[in-house]
C-alpha cells in the first residue's frame, strides 16, 4: 500500500508538474503577446512624437521666415503712408492757398454740383459760389491753375 501511495503521489506530482508547465507556457505566451503589443504601441507613440517634433520645426521655420518678411514690409508700408500723407498735406495747402477751397472752422468740405455740369468744393454750411464771383478772364475766384497730379 505504501508503494501504491508513493506511486499515486509520484503520478500526482507528475500531473501537477505537467499542468504547471502548460500553464507557465501559456502564461509565457500571453506575456510575449502583451510585450509585443506594448512594443508596437511604443513604436506608434515614438512615431507620433517624431511627427509632432517635425511639425513644430516646420512651424518655427515658417514663423521665422514670416517675421523676416514682416519687418521690411511694415517699414515700406509706413514709408509709403508717410509719402501719401505728405503729398496730401502739400496738395491741401496748395488748394487752400489758391482760394479754390475755403476750409470752415470744423474743417469739413463738401463737393457741390452746379447746374452747368461743373463741380466745386464748398465747405459744409457755406453758401455755394454764384455766377457773380466771376473774375477777370471769365474765371471764377479760385480757378487758378493748380497741378494736382504730377
Residue pairs with C-beta under 8 A, 6 or more apart in sequence:
91 148
92 101
94 146
95 101
95 121
95 146
96 102
96 103
98 142
98 144
98 146
99 141
99 142
99 144
100 120
100 121
100 142
100 143
100 144
100 146
101 109
101 121
101 123
101 142
102 123
102 126
103 109
103 123
104 123
104 124
104 125
104 126
106 124
106 125
108 123
108 124
109 121
109 122
109 123
109 124
110 121
110 122
110 123
110 124
111 119
111 120
111 121
111 122
112 119
112 120
112 121
112 122
112 128
113 119
114 120
114 128
114 129
120 128
120 129
122 128
122 129
129 140
129 141
133 140
133 141
134 140
135 141
135 143
